[in-house]
Every structure is written in structure tokens, then in C-alpha cells.
Amino acid sequence: MLSSKVTCNSHGQDSSYFLGWEEYEKNPYDEVKNPNGIIQMGLAENQLSFDLLESWLENNPQPAAFKDHNNQSIFKELALFQDYHGLPAFKNALVKFMSEIRGNTVSFDTNNLVLTAGATSANETLMFCLANPGDAFLIPTPYYPGFDRDLKWRTGAEIVPIHCSSLNGFRITKSALEEAYKQAEKQNLKVKGVLVTNPSNPLGTSLSLHELDLLVNFISSKNIHLISDEIYSGTVFSYPCFTSIMEVLKNRNLMNTEIAKRVHIVYSLSKDLGLPGFRIGAIYSNDELVVSAATKMSSFGLISSQTQHLLSEILSDKKFTKSYLLENRRRLKERHEMLVKGLQKTGIRCLQSNAGLFCWVDMRHLLSSNTFEGEMELWKKIVYEVGLNISPGSSCHCSEPGWFRVCFANMSEETLILAMQRVQSFVDCMAKKSMQSRHQQLLQRNSRRSKSLPKWVFELSFNQREITADER
């Protein structure tokens, strides 16, 4: 007899977010081998600054060769047993890098850090630590589709959406928080906390100080937890600057309080350094019990000591990290502007954003109907006819149809230009079909109108033409 998990359908793999990936994998675009294939714009991956990392490796060959600064092999040392706590050198380098991203406005203690195999593992581990099966976490919409898998599948936790609106740029409000809490109570769910992504995936916006204060006040009044997923913190490329939840706690003199113990940060090097394949994630918590439990659980998803050693060397090079962050942000901003302007030329607008590897794109005017059925119809056309895999807003639990997440940092500039050309052709074709349809409807309406006129109108019209002709 197999476990129920084998047949459980709560993994979320049937979401259009993942289905788009499957279609891409069947027919992936390649400039030479498959120029008419599907371009992957549903993957939030940062490929813009690999050359900077590769250049560092060329100039510093020892770490990748498992040699120390004296050129002595440390392969055996790294290959043997690894403590669950991780390599001290890597943890020290990571917390300093996290501080650097935040402008050194806050510092982090390695004793409060738990290493995990990516942010996916970090978020699930926190769910196990903070929630029992059937307990709920509130999450602002739209949110990352993978949370339906990461937070719920094995833990049995539930998600209750905090519905945000395009009317205020999908910002979190006090009323939306309270309404979500009430909805959870109506469903007989015990709310254990709120989870936010800051900067937001899929919006590409960093949370305002007002929103962060709202969240701290809310969890304080409800006596619940707050998880701040800050894996995009190093991708903020324009104003306003990134504000970490840790900075809010510090400025409000809450660092050594019970509230601070209920605030937890998730971080990763997948987005800021573009290293998702390295599986480097972390939990930062001020609660000793959470740190202790999460450390024990991390034994099921450790980061290899070889990976930790290599990254500790890279992150310890402060001259490199400073230049990398500056250049990476510049490139992200440039590529972001390229996508926004390219879409604007086709008549498509984006939510104003300042971070991330994607844009939140407004295609409501292209829907055949203002429904989620209309959204899915448009999405299928974009995937199969246009050849672009983008993520529909419904997969992100957006409450308004017609919004899509479009990624821009996982491809070359030439591929993005081609994608924009495809969008332009599609929009032009839709406009032409719409014009033809309106023209046909007008002809049909005039035809029906003519048929409905009484016979004497035609006779009068005919006689009038005869009189006019005689007068000439």
C-alpha cells in the first residue's frame, strides 16, 4: 500500500504556471535549431551577470579546485562529514553579504541562521516549525504559484489569500489583512502567521515602510508570526530602496521583544547571484526554538560543503561583491526598461516596479471577456500562437483577470527583442481581426435595418431619385 502522498493532487503541478513550462520543454526556442520554438518568459532566473562570476573564478582558481590560499588541497576536508550547522566561514560570509545588500543598516548573527537547500526548503521548514496541519498562513495576492506546493504539500498547512487590488497598485492594506483573517476564521482555520515576499514576486515591487509597519502591527495584535521572503532583496534597481523587515524592527526598538521572535526571514542566492542550481537558502530567526528545530530539519536538505566553501570565498571578497551588486542592478534596470518600452510600443502597460526579474503586465484590454476564462483563452494564444511562455495572473491567485507575469532576465537581449516582435505581430493581428469583426457587425446591422424598413420607404426613396434626376 502506497502513501497517500503518491496520489495526492495538492502539489500544484497542474497549475497553468507549471503547464506553461511543460509546453516550453516540448518546443523550446533555439536561435539556430528551433527559431520558431517557445521562448521561456515564465522562469524568474538571473542570467545577466554570469560573466562577472566567471571572471572572478578565472582570477581565483583555488576555491573551485578545492585548494586553500597556500595552494594546498582541502578536498578530503570538504568531502568528509558535514555538520548540520554548516561551515562557519560560509555562514559568516553570508550574513555579511545580507547586511551589505541592506546597506549595512542592520547586522545578522550567525547563531540565528539556518542553512537550507534553497528558499523552497527554507519556506517549507518554517511551515513545519510554525504551523500544524490545518493551520493557515495569510499571503497577499498575487503571490508566487510555487507557494501552493512549497508551503502546503507535505506540511498540511493552508493558505488564505489577502486580496490586493490594482486600484492601489496591489498594495497591502489594513482592511485586506483583517478581511483575510476573518475569512480564515469562517473556514475554522487557525491563523499562525502572514507570509510576504519583499520585493514581491510577481509584482516586482518592494514593500513600502507603511506596509511593513502595518504587518508588524497586525502580527502584534493577533499574536501571530511573520515570514518575510527576501530572496529578491539584491535585485532592487531603482527607487524606492529596499527596506528589510529587520530594519523596521530595529528602528521601532523591537529587536529584543517577543514580536521580534515571531519575525522570520527567508533568503537565498538563487536570484541575487543567479545561482539556483547551487541550492543555497537560509532561514534567519530570532527565536532559539525555531532555529534549533530548523537546524535539525536541515539534515534532510543540506548544502554541500564544496558549495559552501566556494561561495564563502566569493562572498568574502568585498571588492567583488560591491562591484557585482552595483553592476547587476544596473543591468537589471536596463533590461527592465527594455521590456517595459517594448511592451508600451504594442499598447501594453506594466505595473510600475523597482525590483525583481519580471514585470507584472496588464493585458486586460486584450481579453475577449473580463473573466478568468478569457484570461486562459488569451494565455493559450500567447503560448501556442505567439510562442511565449508567460504566467497568467490566475496562477498567482490574482483576483482580477488579465494580468500576467513576464520574465526578462533569463534570456539574451536578442531573444527579448524577438519576443517583443512576436508580441507586436500578435497585437497587430488582433487589432486587424477586431476591426474586421466590427466592420462585419456593422454590415449585418445595416442589412437587418434595411430589411426591417417598410415598403413605402423604398418607394419614396426611388421616387425621390427620379425627381432629382428630372430636375437635372
C-alpha positions as CSV (number, residue, x, y, z in Angstrom):
1,M,0.0,0.0,0.0
2,L,1.5,3.4,-1.1
3,S,1.4,6.6,0.9
4,S,-1.5,9.0,0.1
5,K,1.1,11.5,-0.9
6,V,1.7,9.4,-4.1
7,T,-1.8,10.1,-5.3
8,C,-2.3,13.5,-3.6
9,N,-3.1,16.3,-6.1
10,S,-2.3,19.2,-3.9
11,H,1.3,19.6,-5.3
12,G,0.1,22.3,-7.6
13,Q,1.8,20.8,-10.7
14,D,-1.5,21.1,-12.7
15,S,-1.3,24.9,-12.4
16,S,-1.0,26.8,-15.6
17,Y,2.2,28.2,-14.2
18,F,3.8,24.7,-14.5
19,L,1.8,23.7,-17.6
20,G,3.4,26.5,-19.5
21,W,6.8,25.2,-18.6
22,E,5.8,21.7,-19.9
23,E,4.8,23.3,-23.2
24,Y,8.1,25.1,-23.4
25,E,10.1,22.0,-22.8
26,K,8.2,20.2,-25.6
27,N,9.2,23.0,-28.1
28,P,12.0,25.2,-26.7
29,Y,13.2,28.2,-28.7
30,D,16.7,28.0,-30.1
31,E,18.1,30.7,-32.3
32,V,19.6,28.1,-34.7
33,K,18.0,24.7,-34.1
34,N,14.4,25.8,-33.4
35,P,13.9,29.5,-34.2
36,N,10.1,29.2,-34.1
37,G,10.0,27.5,-30.7
38,I,8.5,28.8,-27.5
39,I,10.6,31.5,-25.7
40,Q,10.7,30.9,-22.0
41,M,9.4,34.0,-20.2
42,G,8.0,32.2,-17.2
43,L,11.3,31.5,-15.5
44,A,12.5,34.0,-12.9
45,E,16.2,33.4,-13.4
46,N,19.0,35.9,-13.4
47,Q,21.4,35.2,-16.3
48,L,22.6,38.8,-16.8
49,S,25.7,38.7,-14.7
50,F,27.3,35.3,-15.2
51,D,30.3,36.9,-16.8
52,L,31.1,38.7,-13.6
53,L,31.1,35.4,-11.6
54,E,33.1,33.6,-14.3
55,S,35.7,36.3,-14.4
56,W,36.1,36.0,-10.6
57,L,36.6,32.3,-10.9
58,E,39.2,32.8,-13.6
59,N,41.1,35.2,-11.4
60,N,40.7,33.0,-8.3
61,P,41.1,29.3,-9.4
62,Q,42.0,27.9,-6.0
63,P,38.4,27.6,-4.4
64,A,37.0,25.7,-7.4
65,A,40.0,23.4,-7.4
66,F,39.5,22.8,-3.6
67,K,42.7,24.4,-2.7
68,D,43.5,26.9,0.1
69,H,45.4,30.1,-0.3
70,N,48.6,28.2,0.1
71,N,47.6,26.1,-2.9
72,Q,47.2,23.0,-0.7
73,S,44.4,20.6,-1.4
74,I,41.4,20.7,1.0
75,F,39.4,18.1,-1.0
76,K,39.5,15.5,1.8
77,E,38.5,18.0,4.4
78,L,35.4,19.1,2.4
79,A,34.5,15.6,1.3
80,L,34.2,14.2,4.8
81,F,31.3,14.6,7.3
82,Q,29.5,18.0,7.4
83,D,27.9,19.4,10.5
84,Y,24.2,20.4,10.1
85,H,25.1,23.9,11.2
86,G,27.2,24.5,8.0
87,L,30.7,25.8,7.5
88,P,31.4,28.7,9.9
89,A,33.3,30.6,7.1
90,F,30.3,30.4,4.8
91,K,27.8,31.5,7.4
92,N,30.0,34.4,8.3
93,A,30.3,35.5,4.7
94,L,26.6,35.0,4.1
95,V,25.4,37.2,7.0
96,K,27.8,39.9,5.9
97,F,26.5,39.8,2.4
98,M,22.9,40.0,3.6
99,S,23.9,43.1,5.6
100,E,25.7,44.6,2.6
101,I,22.5,44.2,0.4
102,R,20.6,46.2,3.1
103,G,23.2,49.0,3.0
104,N,24.6,47.7,6.3
105,T,21.6,49.3,8.1
106,V,21.2,46.0,10.1
107,S,23.5,43.2,11.1
108,F,22.8,39.5,11.3
109,D,24.0,36.9,13.9
110,T,25.3,33.6,12.5
111,N,23.8,31.8,15.6
112,N,20.3,32.8,14.3
113,L,21.0,31.4,10.7
114,V,19.9,28.0,9.4
115,L,21.2,26.9,6.1
116,T,18.8,25.1,3.7
117,A,18.9,23.6,0.2
118,G,17.3,26.7,-1.4
119,A,14.4,29.0,-0.4
120,T,11.9,26.3,-1.2
121,S,13.3,24.2,1.6
122,A,13.6,27.2,3.9
123,N,9.9,28.1,3.4
124,E,8.7,24.5,3.9
125,T,10.9,24.1,7.0
126,L,9.4,27.2,8.6
127,M,5.9,25.8,7.9
128,F,6.8,22.7,9.8
129,C,8.2,24.8,12.6
130,L,5.3,27.3,12.9
131,A,2.1,25.5,11.8
132,N,0.3,22.3,12.4
133,P,-1.6,20.5,9.7
134,G,-4.8,22.5,9.1
135,D,-3.3,25.8,10.4
136,A,-3.3,28.7,7.9
137,F,-0.9,31.4,6.7
138,L,-2.2,34.6,5.1
139,I,-0.5,35.6,1.9
140,P,-1.1,38.8,-0.2
141,T,-2.2,38.3,-3.8
142,P,-0.9,37.9,-6.3
143,Y,1.7,35.5,-5.0
144,Y,4.3,33.1,-6.3
145,P,2.5,30.0,-7.6
146,G,5.1,27.6,-6.1
147,F,3.9,28.5,-2.6
148,D,0.9,26.2,-3.2
149,R,3.5,23.4,-3.4
150,D,6.2,24.6,-1.1
151,L,4.0,25.6,1.9
152,K,1.1,23.1,1.7
153,W,2.0,19.8,0.0
154,R,3.9,18.0,2.8
155,T,3.1,20.2,5.8
156,G,-0.7,20.1,5.6
157,A,-0.8,23.9,6.1
158,E,-3.4,26.0,4.4
159,I,-3.1,29.4,2.5
160,V,-5.7,32.1,2.9
161,P,-5.3,35.0,0.3
162,I,-5.1,38.6,1.3
163,H,-6.8,40.1,-1.7
164,C,-5.0,43.1,-3.0
165,S,-6.3,45.4,-5.8
166,S,-4.9,47.1,-8.9
167,L,-6.6,50.3,-7.8
168,N,-3.8,51.0,-5.4
169,G,-1.0,49.0,-7.2
170,F,-1.7,45.8,-5.3
171,R,-0.5,47.3,-2.0
172,I,-1.3,45.7,1.3
173,T,-4.0,47.5,3.3
174,K,-5.2,47.1,6.9
175,S,-8.7,46.2,5.7
176,A,-7.4,43.5,3.4
177,L,-5.5,42.0,6.3
178,E,-8.5,42.0,8.6
179,E,-10.7,40.6,5.9
180,A,-8.4,37.7,5.2
181,Y,-8.2,36.9,8.9
182,K,-12.0,36.9,9.1
183,Q,-12.2,34.6,6.1
184,A,-9.8,32.1,7.8
185,E,-12.0,32.2,10.9
186,K,-15.1,31.5,8.9
187,Q,-13.3,28.4,7.5
188,N,-12.4,27.3,11.0
189,L,-8.7,27.8,10.3
190,K,-6.3,28.8,13.0
191,V,-4.1,31.6,11.6
192,K,-0.5,31.1,12.5
193,G,1.0,34.0,10.5
194,V,1.5,36.1,7.4
195,L,4.0,35.4,4.6
196,V,5.1,38.1,2.3
197,T,7.7,38.3,-0.5
198,N,9.7,41.5,-0.3
199,P,10.4,42.5,-3.0
200,S,7.2,40.9,-4.4
201,N,7.1,38.0,-6.8
202,P,5.3,38.5,-9.2
203,L,4.8,42.3,-8.8
204,G,8.4,43.3,-8.8
205,T,7.8,46.0,-6.2
206,S,9.4,46.4,-2.7
207,L,7.1,46.8,0.3
208,S,6.7,50.3,1.5
209,L,7.5,51.4,5.1
210,H,3.8,51.9,5.6
211,E,3.1,48.3,4.6
212,L,5.8,46.9,6.7
213,D,4.6,48.9,9.7
214,L,1.1,47.6,9.0
215,L,2.4,44.0,9.1
216,V,4.3,44.4,12.3
217,N,1.2,46.0,14.0
218,F,-1.0,43.2,12.6
219,I,1.0,40.3,13.8
220,S,1.5,42.1,17.2
221,S,-2.3,42.5,17.6
222,K,-3.1,38.9,16.5
223,N,-0.1,37.3,18.3
224,I,1.0,35.5,15.1
225,H,4.2,35.1,13.0
226,L,5.5,37.0,10.0
227,I,7.7,35.3,7.4
228,S,9.5,37.8,5.1
229,D,10.8,36.1,2.0
230,E,13.6,38.5,0.9
231,I,15.2,36.4,-1.8
232,Y,14.9,39.3,-4.3
233,S,16.4,41.9,-1.9
234,G,19.6,42.4,-4.1
235,T,17.6,42.9,-7.3
236,V,16.2,46.3,-6.3
237,F,17.4,48.5,-9.2
238,S,15.6,51.8,-8.7
239,Y,13.8,54.0,-6.1
240,P,12.4,53.2,-3.6
241,C,15.3,51.4,-1.9
242,F,14.8,48.1,-0.3
243,T,13.7,48.1,3.4
244,S,14.1,44.8,5.2
245,I,11.7,43.8,8.0
246,M,14.8,43.6,10.2
247,E,15.3,47.3,9.7
248,V,11.7,48.1,10.8
249,L,12.2,46.0,14.0
250,K,15.4,47.9,14.7
251,N,14.0,51.3,14.1
252,R,11.0,50.6,16.3
253,N,13.2,49.3,19.1
254,L,11.6,45.8,18.8
255,M,14.7,43.7,18.3
256,N,14.7,42.1,21.8
257,T,11.0,41.7,22.2
258,E,8.5,38.8,21.7
259,I,7.4,40.4,18.5
260,A,10.9,40.0,17.0
261,K,10.9,36.3,17.9
262,R,7.8,35.9,15.7
263,V,9.5,37.5,12.7
264,H,11.5,35.2,10.4
265,I,13.4,35.9,7.2
266,V,14.0,33.6,4.2
267,Y,16.9,34.3,2.0
268,S,18.7,32.6,-1.0
269,L,21.5,33.3,-3.5
270,S,19.3,32.0,-6.4
271,K,18.1,35.4,-7.5
272,D,20.7,37.9,-6.4
273,L,23.7,35.9,-7.6
274,G,21.8,33.9,-10.2
275,L,22.7,30.5,-8.7
276,P,19.5,28.5,-8.3
277,G,21.4,25.3,-9.2
278,F,23.7,25.7,-6.2
279,R,20.7,25.3,-3.9
280,I,21.7,27.9,-1.3
281,G,19.0,29.0,1.0
282,A,18.7,30.2,4.6
283,I,16.3,30.9,7.5
284,Y,17.0,33.8,9.8
285,S,15.1,33.8,13.1
286,N,15.4,35.4,16.5
287,D,13.6,32.5,18.1
288,E,16.0,29.9,19.6
289,L,13.4,27.2,19.4
290,V,12.8,27.8,15.7
291,V,16.5,27.9,15.0
292,S,17.0,24.6,16.9
293,A,14.2,22.8,15.2
294,A,15.0,24.1,11.7
295,T,18.7,23.1,12.2
296,K,17.6,19.6,12.9
297,M,15.3,19.5,10.0
298,S,18.0,20.9,7.7
299,S,19.7,17.5,7.8
300,F,17.1,16.5,5.1
301,G,18.4,19.2,2.8
302,L,21.9,20.2,3.3
303,I,24.1,22.4,1.1
304,S,27.3,20.5,0.1
305,S,30.4,21.6,1.9
306,Q,32.1,22.1,-1.5
307,T,29.4,24.6,-2.5
308,Q,29.7,26.4,0.8
309,H,33.5,26.7,0.5
310,L,33.4,28.1,-3.0
311,L,30.7,30.7,-2.1
312,S,32.4,31.7,1.2
313,E,35.4,32.7,-0.9
314,I,33.3,34.7,-3.4
315,L,31.2,36.5,-0.8
316,S,34.3,37.3,1.4
317,D,35.7,39.3,-1.5
318,K,34.1,42.6,-0.6
319,K,35.6,44.5,-3.5
320,F,33.9,41.9,-5.8
321,T,30.5,41.8,-4.0
322,K,30.3,45.6,-4.1
323,S,31.0,45.9,-7.8
324,Y,28.8,42.9,-8.6
325,L,25.7,44.3,-6.8
326,L,26.1,47.7,-8.5
327,E,26.6,46.2,-12.0
328,N,23.9,43.6,-11.6
329,R,21.4,46.2,-10.6
330,R,22.4,48.4,-13.5
331,R,21.9,45.5,-15.9
332,L,18.5,44.6,-14.4
333,K,17.3,48.2,-14.7
334,E,18.4,48.4,-18.3
335,R,16.7,45.1,-19.2
336,H,13.6,46.0,-17.3
337,E,13.3,49.3,-19.2
338,M,13.8,47.4,-22.5
339,L,10.8,45.1,-21.7
340,V,8.6,47.9,-20.5
341,K,9.3,50.1,-23.5
342,G,8.9,47.2,-25.9
343,L,5.5,46.4,-24.5
344,Q,4.4,50.0,-24.4
345,K,5.0,50.2,-28.2
346,T,2.4,47.5,-28.6
347,G,-0.1,49.3,-26.4
348,I,0.6,47.0,-23.3
349,R,1.4,48.6,-20.0
350,C,3.2,47.2,-16.9
351,L,2.7,47.9,-13.2
352,Q,5.4,50.4,-12.1
353,S,8.1,48.4,-10.4
354,N,11.6,48.7,-9.0
355,A,12.9,45.2,-8.4
356,G,12.9,41.6,-9.5
357,L,13.4,39.6,-12.7
358,F,10.0,40.2,-14.1
359,C,7.2,42.7,-14.8
360,W,3.5,42.5,-13.9
361,V,1.9,43.1,-17.2
362,D,-1.6,44.4,-17.8
363,M,-3.3,42.7,-20.8
364,R,-6.9,43.3,-19.7
365,H,-7.7,45.2,-22.9
366,L,-6.8,42.1,-24.9
367,L,-9.3,39.8,-23.2
368,S,-12.3,38.5,-25.1
369,S,-14.2,38.8,-21.9
370,N,-13.4,40.2,-18.5
371,T,-13.2,36.7,-16.9
372,F,-10.6,34.1,-16.0
373,E,-11.9,32.0,-18.9
374,G,-11.0,35.0,-21.1
375,E,-7.6,35.1,-19.4
376,M,-6.9,31.5,-20.1
377,E,-8.0,31.9,-23.7
378,L,-5.5,34.7,-24.2
379,W,-2.8,32.8,-22.3
380,K,-3.2,29.8,-24.6
381,K,-2.9,32.0,-27.7
382,I,0.3,33.6,-26.3
383,V,1.8,30.2,-25.6
384,Y,0.8,28.3,-28.8
385,E,0.4,31.1,-31.4
386,V,2.8,33.7,-30.3
387,G,5.3,31.2,-28.8
388,L,5.9,32.8,-25.4
389,N,5.6,31.1,-22.1
390,I,4.3,33.7,-19.6
391,S,2.5,33.1,-16.3
392,P,-1.2,34.1,-16.1
393,G,-2.4,36.1,-13.1
394,S,-4.8,33.3,-12.1
395,S,-1.9,31.0,-11.4
396,C,-0.7,33.7,-9.0
397,H,-4.2,33.8,-7.4
398,C,-4.7,37.4,-8.7
399,S,-8.3,38.3,-8.1
400,E,-8.5,40.3,-11.3
401,P,-8.3,38.6,-14.7
402,G,-5.9,39.9,-17.4
403,W,-2.6,40.3,-15.5
404,F,0.5,38.3,-16.4
405,R,4.0,37.8,-15.1
406,V,6.6,38.2,-17.8
407,C,10.3,37.5,-17.0
408,F,13.1,39.4,-18.7
409,A,16.5,38.3,-17.1
410,N,16.7,34.7,-18.2
411,M,17.5,35.3,-21.9
412,S,19.7,37.3,-24.2
413,E,18.9,40.8,-25.4
414,E,18.4,39.4,-28.9
415,T,15.9,36.9,-27.7
416,L,14.0,39.6,-25.8
417,I,13.8,41.7,-29.0
418,L,12.4,38.7,-30.9
419,A,9.8,38.2,-28.1
420,M,8.7,41.8,-28.4
421,Q,8.5,41.5,-32.2
422,R,6.2,38.5,-31.7
423,V,4.0,40.4,-29.3
424,Q,3.8,43.3,-31.7
425,S,2.7,41.0,-34.6
426,F,0.1,39.3,-32.3
427,V,-1.4,42.6,-31.1
428,D,-1.5,44.0,-34.7
429,C,-3.2,40.8,-35.9
430,M,-5.8,41.0,-33.0
431,A,-6.4,44.7,-33.9
432,K,-7.0,43.8,-37.6
433,K,-9.4,40.9,-36.7
434,S,-11.2,43.2,-34.3
435,M,-11.6,45.9,-37.0
436,Q,-12.8,43.3,-39.5
437,S,-15.3,41.9,-36.9
438,R,-16.7,45.4,-36.2
439,H,-17.0,46.1,-39.9
440,Q,-18.9,42.8,-40.4
441,Q,-21.2,43.6,-37.5
442,L,-21.9,47.0,-38.9
443,L,-22.7,45.5,-42.3
444,Q,-25.0,42.9,-40.7
445,R,-26.7,45.6,-38.6
446,N,-27.3,47.8,-41.6
447,S,-28.6,44.8,-43.5
448,R,-31.1,43.9,-40.8
449,R,-32.0,47.6,-40.5
450,S,-32.7,47.8,-44.3
451,K,-34.8,44.6,-44.2
452,S,-36.9,46.0,-41.4
453,L,-37.9,49.2,-43.2
454,P,-41.5,49.4,-44.7
455,K,-42.0,49.1,-48.4
456,W,-43.2,52.7,-48.8
457,V,-39.8,54.0,-47.6
458,F,-38.1,52.3,-50.6
459,E,-40.8,53.6,-52.9
460,L,-40.4,57.1,-51.6
461,S,-36.6,56.8,-51.9
462,F,-37.0,55.6,-55.5
463,N,-39.4,58.3,-56.5
464,Q,-37.2,60.9,-54.9
465,R,-34.2,59.8,-57.0
466,E,-36.5,60.1,-60.2
467,I,-37.5,63.7,-59.3
468,T,-33.9,64.6,-58.7
469,A,-32.9,63.1,-62.0
470,D,-35.6,65.1,-63.8
471,E,-34.5,68.4,-62.2
472,R,-31.0,67.9,-63.6
